[in-house]
Amino acid sequence: MEIITSETELAKAGFYWREIDGVRALICGPLEQDGFVNGFLTRLGGVSPMTHDSLNLAGFNEDTAENILENRRRFLKLFSGNWILTGCWQVHGAEVHLVKDEADAQPVPGVLGDGSYCDALVSDAARVLLGVKTADCVPIVIADPKTGAFAAVHAGWRGTLGRITESVLLDMKDEHGVDPKSCLVALGPAACVDCYEVGEDVASDFQKEFSNSQEFLKPGKTGRFHLDVRQANVVQLLGGGVPLPSIHLCSYCTMHQNDLFFSYRMEGKASPENFGRLLSVIGRRGQVSPFTQLGQPGER
């Protein structure tokens, strides 16, 4: 997978940058134009010491609640209107949680962090922002303009092996009558195939589960393989009925661009207390009301 190196390539992929007070996010223009606010946050513009002025948006065991909550306050300024942010305690699995309404999205009283244990959220409630946290895994947001349903997905290798993206599409169909053919999808920054290594045991599991694993799994050095987690989820999206032109792929690599994005493989293994989490969000406006874009507008 190629690494985006220019604003032109970024625009062709359907994304543009938005920045307010030093907080930066990648926005998928086509989703926004159809009434879905969305953003893939960077590590810039916060108050956390990871390494300094970092926008760490989760991990209350590694950072103070004051820092994380201030960072969340800052990032919400990127989106006009009032929003309720809801996330999940991610377990690197394939469970999907339904957020029914604004009340269901409210934080659990007295609990720091998130109350539901899963790796994907589905809703059709207006003014609710679904969020997933990543630091090398793939953040995926899905929207259906016809029904107003939307989803946020955290896809690591375990969730991908468990077909989490396929599960989300099925849940959206069962709960909200979504036809995958009408969906729009954006995949955000993650570790690229050149950086994402797995062992023979993980590679073997993918080969057993997916007859077409050669599309996203490549041999590496002895005993190792390179897994393209983004492409593996694209394969699931296509298999689930989402048209290829409706899938927008941001190929920024969290490991190559570690100055912009947190990376567990670059930072967390050596110093677990000093790496943060990115946040990727999606929400539905009550009616289509595109945000006034800063900088180059995204083209459909």
N, C-alpha and C positions, 0 to 999 in steps of 0.2 A: 504494500500500500504506500502510495506516495505521501510525503509530508507536505502540507501546505506551506508555501514559501512566499506567497504574495497575496495582496488584497484582491487582485483579479481572480486568482484561483479560489479564494474564499467566497467571493461573490458568485462565481459560477456554481459552487456547491450549495448556494442558497443561504449563506450566512453573512452577517455583518457584526461589527463590534459596537457595543453601547458602553459608554463610560459616564459616571456621575461621581464627582468628588474622589476620583482615584480608584473607584470600584469598577471593574471591567467584566463584561460578560459577552459571550457569543450568542447571538439571537438568530434563530431560523426564520427568515423572512416569510416564506410561504405559510408556515403555521400561524404566524402573527397576523398575516393578511386575512386569514380565515377566522380570526377572532380568538386565537389562543395565545396568551402571553407565554413566553418561554425564555429560558436563559441557562447557559452553561457557564458557571462562574469560574473565575481564575483565582489565584492566591493573592492578588494585589488589592491594596486599599483598606486593610483591616488594622486591628490593634493587637493581634497575637504575636508572641515572640518566636515565630517559626519561619524563618529565622528572625525577622523583624517586620513589623507593620503588615502581618499576613492576615488574610481573610479566611481564617479557619472557621468552619461552619458547623462542626460537630466534634465529638470526642471529649465529653466532660471529665473523663479520667485523666486526660493529658493536658487539658487547658482549663482555665477558670470559666465558671458560668458567666461572669461579667463580660469576659472577652467574647465568648461565643454569642451571647445575646446582643452585644453591641455590634458585632459583625453582621448578625442577621438583620438588625435594624438598618444598618447601612446598605445592605444589598437590596432590601425591600424598596429603597428609594428609586431603584431602577425601573420600577413598574408603577404607573399611575393608578390611583384608586386605592381602596382598602382591601387587603387580602389576608386570609387565614392560612398560615403555613402549616402543613402537616407532613410528617415523614414516617419512617418506620425504623425499628431496631433491626438492622440488616444481619442476616444469619448465613449468607452465602448459600442460599437454597433456591427453591423455585415456587415458594408460596406467594399467593396473591391476596391482597386485602382490599375489600370494597369500602370506600369512603362514601357514605350515603348522602350526607348533607353537611351544612355548616356546623351543626352541633356535633356531628361525628368527627369533624376535623379539629375540634378544639383540643388543646393540650390536656393531658390527664392532670388533675389538680395535685400539686405536691410532688410531681415527678419531673426530674430533669431528663431531657431526652425524649424518646418516642415510646409510645405504649404498645404498639403492635409489632409483632415479630414476623417479618416477611422481607421479601426483596422486590416487591412490586406493588403499586397502588393504582386503583382504578376508581374513577368518579365521573359524574356528569354535573356536579354542583358548581354553580357560578361563584366567583370570588374565593374559591379554594385553590391554593397552590399546593400541588403534590410535589414532594422533593425526595430525591435519592442522593446518597453520598458516595463519592468515588475517590480513588487515588491510584489509578491504573486500570481498574475495571471499566466496563463500558456503561455510560449513562444513555438511556434511550427514552425518548418521549414520543407518544403516539396520540393522535387526535383524529376524531371523526366529525367533520363539519356538519354532516347530515343529522346526527343524533345529539351532538354536543358532548359526547363521551370522550374521555381522555385518560392517559395512563403515564406513569413514570416507572422506569424499570432499572434496577441495578443488576448488571449481567457480568459476573465474574466467570471463571471457567467452570465452577461447580453449577451455578445457575444455568449457564449455557448448555452444559451437559444434560441438565435436567429439563431442558427445553422451556425455559421460563418465558421466552418471548411468544412461543406458540401458546402457552397457557394463558398469557395476558389477552391475546387475540380471541381465544375461546371464551374467556370470562367477559370480555367486552361484548361479544355476540350474545352470550346467554343473559347477561344482566341488562343490556341496553339495546339489543337488536342491531348491533354494529355489523355492517358488511365490510370486511377488510379491504375490498376493492375501493372503498371511498376514503380510506385512512391516509393520513399524512404522517410521516415518521422522520425524526431526526436523531442521529447518533452522534454523541459528543466526543470530546477528547478522551483518549485512553492510550495505554501502551500499545505500540504498533507491533506488527508481526515480527519484525527484526529484533525487537527487544523482549518480547514475551516468550520466554522459554518454559517448557514443561518437561517432566520426565517421561520415561517409557510407559509407566503405569497409567498416567493420565492420557497419554496419546493412545494407548491401547483401548481405554474406555471410550474415547471418541470414535475410534475406528469401529468398535462394536456397535455403538449407538447410531452412527451416521454412515450410511452406505456411500455418501458423497464427501466424506471427510477430507479427501484429497484437495477439495476446493479451499480449505482453510487450515490444513495441517501439513507442515513441511518438515522433512528431516533436517536436523541440525548437526552439531558435533556429536561424537559418539555418545549414545545413551540419552540424547536430548532431542527435543522437537521444538519447532516454532509454531505457536498457535495464534492465528488471526481471529481474535475473539469478536471483533467487529464484523468480519465477514461471515463468521459462523452464525451470528444473529441475523445478518442480512439474508442468509440462506433460509433461516426459519421464517422470516417475514415474507419472503417470496413464496415459500411453501404454504404459508398460511393464507395467501391470496392478495397480499399488498402489491400493487404494481411497482415495478422498478423505478419509473420516473417520480414516484411519490416518496421515495426513500432518499433522504438528504444525509450525506456522510461527511462529517467534519474530521479530517484525517490528522489533526494535530496530535502529536505523540506526547504523553505526559512525561515520558522519560527523556526524550530528546529536548523537549521544551520545559525542563524542570524549573526554569526561572519564572514561567507563567503558571505552572500547575503543580500541585502536590503529587508525589509519587512514592508509594509504599516501597517499591522495589529499589528506588534510588535512595530513600531517606529512612523509611520506617524500620527496615530490618536492622540497620546499624544503630538507630537512635529512636526507638518507639515513642519516646516522650516529646520528640521534636518534629514530628510530622503531622500535618493537618489533613482535613478532608474538604474536597470540593463539593459544591452542591449544584444539582441540576434540577430545574423546576418547570412545571407546566400548569396552566390554569385557564379557565374559560371565562370570558367576559359575559355579562348579561346580554350584551349585544355587541356586534362587531364594531370596534372603535380603536383602530390602529394607533399605537403610540407614535408620537412625533419622533422620527428617527434622528439619531445623532450621527453625523458622518455620512458615509455612503449608504444609500438605501439598498435593501435586498431586492433583487429582481425575481419575479415569478418565472 
